[in-house]
Amino acid sequence: MAQTAPITPDAIRAFQAENPKLRSRDQADSLGISEAQLVAASTGAGATRIAAHPDQVMAAAQKLGEVMALTRNPSCVHEKVGRYDNYHTGKHAAMILTPEIDLRLFPSHWCHAFMVETEADTGLRRSLQVFDAAGDAVHKIFLREGSSLTAWDGLRLSQALPDQGQTLDVAARQAPEPPKSNPDKTEILREEWQRLTDTHQFLRLTSKLRMNRLGAYRIAGAPFVRALAPEAVDTLLTRLATDGTESMIFVGNRGCIQIHSGPVQTLKTMGPWQNVLDPGFNLHLRRDHIAEVWAVEKPTQRGPAISVEAFDAEGGLILQIFGLRKEDRDHRPAFGALVAALPDRADAGVPA
């Protein structure tokens, strides 16, 4: 059987010109390529390759002034307006810590990066875009009206890599890790769970027991977890918007987790999407992708940390919602009451 020739950069750009209303991710899917390959096709014609490591990207981002930060996975998009600052580097994990832009960055997945200029109805749109080895978006930074164009132009010249080719080799996309339980270790899981003093200890515990997050939830039982109805996330967002209880909303992928801390005010449902449309914070959630939802309680030195966590049909984590930590306390009684009132999963069993 004859092999199909790879699509050329010229053909990719022609398709983009013919389909300007399609989002870049949808353009890439239509062409059967990754989003990074789509962007690479415009290198020298609106896109500039730059170093992808968070140290370089965050150093550039901190010079741009007010921007919009975007992190997504296949089921949820998280957008925050603010300034990049207070960067903490790290070999395995790095952080941006400001009240508006709060990020956890995992450098091993920052593989390709571009500074991108595209024509839009509102004028030239400028963004800094980072992709993983498969060419999927890890994190994007969009300039706004008040951003520094002087800094942008300087960075585009100073950060350009020697290789400005228009083609890009990518690795095969990794599927989400399926739920992994170890029923023989259930009692050990429960015993050590109740001795947690920080939420960050939980993944170390599951790894030690040869489980993962969702697999542990499926066997832990009360009082640690409660299976909720898939519509519980929508119900929780609605109640947060109604009563003003503040929360922390985490959305991420393998390379970046982005966090909103504060209220949810304006909800707008559009087809399968539930949208938060607030000043400085937007969230776009595919409700039809939610297959499992869990209410989770983990003990900490600052009181119990209660969360609602949604997963897709493959076991991928879509988002987590916690009560907003204040005054060095993880427990927020108002948020806990909202979670306690959420509907249980209709069937008594847990997915196999």
Summary of the structure (lengths in Angstrom):
residues: 352
radius of gyration: 21.2
end to end distance: 39.9
largest distance: 65.6
contacts: 1084
relative contact order: 0.14
helix: 27%
strand: 32%
